[in-house]
């Protein structure tokens, strides 16, 4: 069992809450056999009005929400495409909380829905045991940033793992 | 133009730093030699990853994994950065050994920035020749959203680097202060076309080495990689001016960050070493193998799938290592398997590796 070194308020204590790492993958429980599916994809786009017009006015999708992007400077719209949502993110070149340095339009992240929080945790452990960079987002989602995924697939896109219905969209693999 | 000033540091932090590193040195010196080599094997990998900044598997500073898996799925750029960082570590290790035997007085020398940069940029990780070992001749600016700070013109760099190196090598201040100061100064001067972060982090190691009993700060750089936000924040806290002006800049926040993270890293190293010793003892007892065999089993666990070359540092004698491996394989405790392609790198391209079968 692999121990975790933790600190609280600069008090250094050993925490025996364990991360099992007997060998590569061998000590980590298998993930849930079923993967509920893709919850959402996030597209960085140049013109939010035009993108919303395409999805909603032309293709007939529903607009679930539109407002500030939250994690980065910019505005986003969440589009209902039936079994999943598409987040259209127009990153701004100034403003709060942070400016995204690379605002080139692209597929920014794919959010995979897991069956529950425990399933997310198992998949997170497996990613760490496989040597991938893993970060935790604000709503408990696991983020494999583009830097981690680029070496596997050759281009930069984030992968987000979150329990189905864990919260609203908008978690960017960019952050 | 002048190099930034060398700031003072709270004496209590210096004492804490010294105590933490002494306690770790004591623990390492008293650990069974083979367990000590196991620790060095893992920690060296983490330091190389940290110099290269390929990012750690876990970036939670409040819950750090004691035995993180090796980074995998690396890009070509990552691999080339690792190759350069590995060469830098070998250089540092060699200099520390030369100092230990009395052949040189200090690990750091006035040539060190250029040597490090040549080693780091020699493999051309960005795919472009960035003049390894040479200072830049042209201006360097960030995009405004990345950083508003403007570095000095290329023509000023030689004198600024010389001034910063002079303070880092000769000022009457603790090595941990001078080491972090030099990193701050080099990151502010930004004297190379590329590779400034890697070179500056490696320079911290070179200066810090001269103040430590072990001749190596095993803890700091891993913490800088885990707490990347703190690292950038401490750097930018001292650069609250529009453009480089050494007299208006303040390395204090970075020096404090460097010293605190080094102290914390030493505590983590001690916990990591103790954890390894416990694991080796537990494997030895549970499986009825001697401590050398148990150490190799734990090393295989740490690598998840261990190439033969990765286990070499555990033994001073290659034939002896092969003998131990044969015994563990023939008894069914270890087994050769194909290494996942994601783990095969330029440094360790082996197709096959060992896994622990219990």
Interface residues (C-beta under 8 A of the other chain):
Chain A: X2 X3 X4 X5 X6 X7 X8 X12 X14 X15 X19 X21 X22 X23 X24 X25 X26 X93 X94 X99 X100 X101 X128 X129 X130 X131 X132 X133 X134 X135 X136 X147 X148 X149 X150 X151 X152
Chain B: X55 X56 X57 X58 X59 X60 X61 X62 X63 X64 X65 X66 X67 X68 X69 X70 X71 X72 X73 X74 X75 X78 X143 X145 X146 X264 X267 X268 X271 X272 X275 X300 X301 X304 X305 X340 X342 X343 X355 X356
